[in-house]
Amino acid sequence: MTRKPHFTRKRSPRSHNLTITGIAALTGFVSLAVVLVALVLGLWIDGLLGKRGPATICLLVASVPVSLYLMIRIALGLVGRLQLGVPDVSVRDDPATSDSQSGAHEPQDGGSASAGTGSEPSMNKEE
């Protein structure tokens, strides 16, 4: 099955860089929000129990994998939607490139494949 390359409208490099920066900032803010929620919730639970620290530490440690999971999911989801405008190079239907790369090239002078590599001069001079 042959699939044609998908082209989208071209974006300027500045627009592309700003989009990537926005994705990075969003994932950073989500991570910060998860850690702050864990901190506030841990302090609140510690206040209810009359202790100082165990719930806060447990929730902060538990927030690290949650934060990483959310950062990866958000970043991969948004980058997957980002259209770069670059064609899929793996899909080619150009017969000219497939023949020249197949290694089935034969010498045109009718001689052996090592013609021109011996003691013969490289340029033919007519005298």
Order of alpha helices (4+ residues) and beta strands (2+ residues): alpha-alpha-alpha
